[in-house]
């Protein structure tokens, strides 16, 4: 499929090490993919679901020890430990290569190696980057066909260029003790072994689109961020775009596919999804920040997804989707998971393969991290700009976390530098769903803690540098939101879901200098009446409380921020230290 010598030499070297029985190039044709689906069904790797109710949909079950991303087995291998920073697991590249080569040797004997050329972003876009993944898993091939643009068009677009990310994946024995997901940023290389779970083996996703891409962005002057991209259309038909970053369990996908409340829907407001997970951002020739979603699909968590919580995400799964580790309803060969509805099937197969009565079974029918891989084009609210090779212009950047008392419903950073600080101090409090104590503050700067491919302090510095290159008149304004503020009885005070749009409208009005705000110790808060609460059963006193800033609680948070930043030592940008000092003085 190619005469690119660098590609072919690398392929030969990897094949010599892994020793596959045969090598198959993935050309991206439906005919080839259909043959692979049939083969996977014949071996039991996939189960074909009810084609009348779920056309083109398949089911896959992973090993019980292989159901999620493994942060403790994920490494950033840079020449020095300092380059990887205090947050990442590090090993010397030469040592790691030696260790992995032993594991990879002969790992594909008796198996087929599939060669998947893929593009992150529309093929040929100035934003896009090309990867080639070698894998011995049909499951990986079929997921990559949904999540990225694959095949002949990609390898043709690469031509003789040597600028591609080299990705090697081998299932081997799916042994958790020998499982490694390793990024070598300086070599544009990703090696994954002993896993067959999506997040560890779809190497275009977090491994490339965030860890390697964040490093490339730092080197080349752009940004790879763990952010949704949504377009908000007003009744005049004008669309403004927002990027937003949230730690897990903070409603990111729900916001990306938000359905406006009835009152705003009737007025003509609409939301369009450009991306639900990752944004690549570049400065355009006009000095504005533009974003693309480098992915072509959604790799979503199934439990909790329903018509009520996320109608659009559920609609996206109705055809050509791969479901992983959910339950199967044996009566009609469809799928079920907790939160889909209140009627677990009686006759069903739970996620490990046991036949059970779902109504009397006392465990989880679907794994809590069970997934769907769905084409983005299935989503009813997918943006017409989804394939725009130039990306969409970003008006606002929103950070958020899950805080019971600290952060107000919404506030605005005073300028870009302050906004970077707001992102750098982003945090969530642990919920009962997480292991360990409840209410512990977990810092997750820009929601990138597990995904920055280099030193986090240098990542903060890169954000500050990007701000200096933007046209100050056109730079996105930066905000923080908290949908999870609680009253003294522990009840959520804000209705959330579709009503979050009311906050987004204030944010966009601020970007256009149309809405009022009052200054506070932490930034600009909406003035009285600035957040539209029409048709919302919300006591004005509750809204006042939602927008209040408790200085004592914030002073406690400043202590926590100082402890967090201390780990970066002298590498922490002075601008971040200065913003921390300003916050502390304001609170005093």
HULIN-V201377 format. One record per backbone hydrogen bond with DSSP energy under -0.5 kcal/mol. NH is the residue of the N-H (numbers start at 1). CO is the residue of the C=O. If there is no record, write none. Layout:
# HULIN-V201377
((NH CO) (NH CO))
This chain:
# HULIN-V201377
((5 3) (8 4) (9 5) (10 6) (11 7) (12 8) (13 9) (14 10) (15 11) (16 12) (17 13) (18 14) (19 15) (21 108) (21 111) (22 111) (24 113) (26 115) (27 25) (33 29) (34 30) (35 31) (36 32) (37 33) (38 34) (39 35) (40 36) (41 37) (42 38) (43 39) (44 40) (44 41) (45 40) (46 40) (47 59) (49 57) (50 333) (54 50) (57 54) (58 321) (59 47) (60 323) (66 63) (71 69) (73 70) (74 71) (75 73) (75 181) (76 89) (77 75) (77 183) (78 76) (84 80) (84 81) (85 81) (89 74) (96 92) (97 93) (98 94) (99 95) (100 96) (101 97) (102 98) (103 99) (104 100) (105 101) (106 17) (107 104) (108 18) (109 106) (111 108) (113 22) (114 112) (114 135) (115 24) (116 114) (116 133) (117 26) (117 115) (118 131) (119 149) (120 129) (121 119) (121 294) (125 122) (127 389) (128 125) (129 120) (131 118) (132 165) (133 116) (134 132) (134 167) (135 114) (135 133) (141 137) (142 138) (143 139) (144 140) (145 141) (146 142) (146 143) (147 143) (148 144) (149 119) (150 148) (151 117) (152 27) (154 151) (155 151) (156 152) (157 153) (158 154) (159 155) (161 158) (164 162) (165 130) (166 164) (166 188) (167 132) (167 165) (168 190) (169 134) (170 192) (174 171) (176 174) (178 175) (179 176) (180 193) (181 73) (182 191) (183 75) (184 189) (185 183) (187 184) (188 184) (188 185) (189 184) (190 166) (191 182) (192 168) (193 180) (194 170) (195 170) (200 197) (201 197) (201 198) (202 198) (203 201) (205 202) (208 203) (209 204) (209 205) (210 205) (210 206) (211 206) (212 207) (213 208) (214 210) (215 211) (216 212) (217 213) (218 214) (219 215) (220 216) (221 217) (222 217) (223 281) (225 223) (225 279) (227 225) (228 244) (229 275) (230 242) (231 272) (232 240) (233 231) (233 270) (234 238) (237 234) (240 232) (241 393) (242 230) (243 396) (244 228) (245 398) (247 400) (250 247) (255 251) (256 252) (257 253) (258 255) (260 258) (261 498) (264 261) (265 261) (266 262) (267 263) (268 264) (268 265) (269 264) (270 233) (272 231) (273 381) (274 229) (274 272) (275 229) (279 225) (280 292) (281 223) (281 279) (282 290) (284 282) (284 288) (287 284) (290 282) (290 288) (291 392) (292 280) (294 292) (296 147) (297 147) (298 374) (300 298) (300 372) (302 370) (304 338) (305 302) (306 304) (310 306) (311 307) (314 310) (315 311) (316 312) (317 313) (317 314) (318 315) (320 55) (322 373) (323 58) (323 321) (324 371) (325 60) (327 336) (328 349) (329 334) (330 328) (330 347) (331 347) (332 329) (333 329) (334 329) (336 327) (339 341) (340 337) (341 337) (344 342) (348 346) (348 356) (349 328) (350 348) (350 354) (351 365) (353 350) (356 348) (356 354) (358 345) (358 356) (360 357) (361 357) (367 325) (370 367) (371 324) (372 300) (373 322) (374 298) (374 372) (376 296) (378 375) (379 376) (382 379) (383 273) (386 383) (388 385) (391 388) (392 291) (394 289) (395 241) (395 393) (396 241) (397 477) (398 243) (399 479) (400 245) (401 481) (403 401) (409 546) (411 480) (412 524) (413 478) (419 415) (420 416) (421 417) (422 418) (423 419) (424 420) (425 421) (426 423) (428 442) (429 402) (430 440) (434 431) (439 430) (440 437) (442 428) (443 441) (444 426) (446 423) (447 444) (448 445) (451 448) (452 448) (455 83) (458 455) (459 455) (460 456) (461 457) (462 458) (463 459) (464 460) (465 461) (466 462) (467 463) (468 464) (469 465) (469 466) (470 466) (471 287) (472 470) (474 471) (475 471) (477 395) (479 397) (480 411) (481 399) (482 409) (485 482) (486 404) (487 491) (490 487) (493 485) (499 496) (500 497) (501 498) (502 499) (503 499) (503 500) (504 500) (505 501) (506 502) (507 503) (508 504) (509 505) (510 506) (511 507) (512 508) (513 510) (514 509) (515 509) (518 525) (520 523) (524 412) (525 518) (527 516) (530 527) (532 530) (536 533) (537 535) (538 536) (542 539) (543 539) (544 540) (545 541) (546 542) (547 543) (548 545) (550 548) (551 549) (554 550) (555 551) (556 552) (557 553) (558 554) (559 555) (560 556) (561 557) (562 558) (563 559) (564 560) (565 561) (566 562) (567 563) (567 564) (568 565) (569 566) (571 568) (572 569) (576 573) (577 573) (578 574) (579 575) (580 576) (581 577) (582 578) (583 579) (584 580) (585 581) (586 582) (587 583) (588 584))
